[in-house]
């Protein structure tokens, strides 16, 4: 089992696909990384067929040249915290847990805002009966 950047890569996948399991590496980045290791590592190699030397080569390249996993998550969190601290519009949106990139919120935005909270009474007949005076 290959462990790259603290992540266990899936054994039965090609290395090009398996690299995308690491946070911060997508399809294009995986191809770029494997392009840099063109002589030493074939993109069609499955993870289970990689040697220890190839795994360590991949680990050293990622550690040296790329921000992935914890380091990248930490940087993103620091950027968001900086927006909140300086009081920018994006920071206010993050603080209020609303979309920060101009999406509409009158409808949609359910992922960011959470489940709907019903405002008012759920049964309108009950409210009308309570407000009306009792007849004798």
C-alpha positions in Angstrom: 0.0 0.0 0.0 1.4 3.4 -1.0 1.2 6.2 1.5 1.6 9.6 -0.2 1.4 12.9 1.7 -0.2 11.0 4.7 -2.9 9.4 2.5 -3.2 5.7 1.7 -3.7 5.5 -2.1 -6.2 2.9 -3.4 -4.3 -0.2 -4.5 -6.2 -1.2 -7.6 -6.2 2.2 -9.4 -3.7 3.7 -11.8 -1.4 6.1 -10.1 -2.8 9.0 -12.3 -6.2 8.4 -10.8 -5.0 7.5 -7.3 -3.1 10.8 -6.9 -6.4 12.7 -7.1 -7.4 11.2 -3.7 -4.9 13.6 -2.1 -6.4 16.9 -1.2 -5.1 19.6 -3.5 -4.4 17.3 -6.4 -6.8 17.1 -9.3 -6.7 15.6 -12.7 -4.5 18.3 -14.3 -2.1 18.4 -11.3 -1.7 14.6 -11.3 -0.8 14.7 -15.0 1.7 17.5 -14.3 3.3 15.6 -11.4 3.6 12.4 -13.4 5.0 14.5 -16.3 7.8 15.6 -14.0 8.5 11.9 -13.1 8.3 10.7 -16.7 11.4 8.6 -16.7 10.9 7.1 -13.3 7.1 6.5 -13.1 4.7 5.4 -15.8 1.2 6.9 -15.4 -0.5 3.6 -16.2 1.2 1.8 -13.3 -1.2 0.6 -10.7 -0.5 1.6 -7.1 0.0 -2.0 -5.9 2.8 -2.4 -8.5 4.8 0.6 -7.4 8.2 0.0 -5.8 9.2 1.7 -2.5 11.7 3.8 -4.4 8.9 5.2 -6.7 6.7 5.9 -3.7 9.5 7.8 -1.9 10.4 9.7 -5.1 6.7 10.8 -5.4 6.7 11.8 -1.7 9.8 13.9 -2.0 8.5 15.7 -5.1 5.2 16.5 -3.4 6.8 17.6 -0.2 9.3 19.8 -2.0 7.2 21.5 -4.8 3.5 21.3 -3.9 1.2 22.3 -1.0 -1.1 19.4 -0.4 -3.3 18.0 2.4 -2.7 19.6 5.9 -0.5 22.4 4.7 -3.0 23.5 2.0 -6.0 23.2 4.4 -4.1 25.3 6.9 -3.3 28.0 4.4 -6.9 28.2 3.2 -8.2 28.5 6.7 -5.7 31.3 7.5 -6.8 33.2 4.4 -10.5 32.9 5.5 -9.5 34.0 9.0 -7.7 37.0 7.6 -10.8 38.1 5.7 -12.8 37.8 8.8 -10.3 39.8 10.9 -10.0 42.7 8.5 -13.8 42.9 8.2 -14.0 42.6 4.4 -17.2 41.7 2.7 -16.0 38.2 2.1 -15.1 37.9 5.8 -18.6 39.0 6.9 -20.2 36.4 4.6 -18.0 33.7 6.0 -18.8 34.8 9.6 -22.5 34.7 8.9 -22.2 31.3 7.1 -23.5 32.7 3.8 -22.2 32.3 0.2 -19.2 34.5 -0.3 -18.9 34.6 -4.1 -22.0 36.4 -5.2 -24.5 33.6 -5.4 -28.2 34.4 -4.7 -29.7 33.6 -1.3 -33.3 34.4 -1.7 -33.8 30.9 -3.0 -31.1 28.1 -3.1 -27.9 28.4 -1.0 -29.2 25.5 1.1 -25.8 23.9 1.3 -24.3 26.9 3.0 -27.3 28.0 5.1 -28.5 24.6 6.2 -32.0 23.2 6.4 -35.0 25.5 6.2 -36.3 27.0 9.4 -40.0 27.7 9.2 -40.9 31.1 10.5 -44.4 31.6 11.9 -47.0 29.1 12.7 -47.2 25.8 11.0 -51.0 25.6 11.3 -52.8 28.9 10.4 -56.2 27.7 11.7 -54.8 27.3 15.3 -53.5 30.9 15.4 -56.8 32.4 14.1 -58.8 30.4 16.7 -56.5 31.6 19.5 -56.7 35.2 18.5 -60.6 35.3 18.2 -62.5 35.8 21.4 -64.4 32.8 22.7 -68.2 33.0 22.1 -70.8 31.9 24.6 
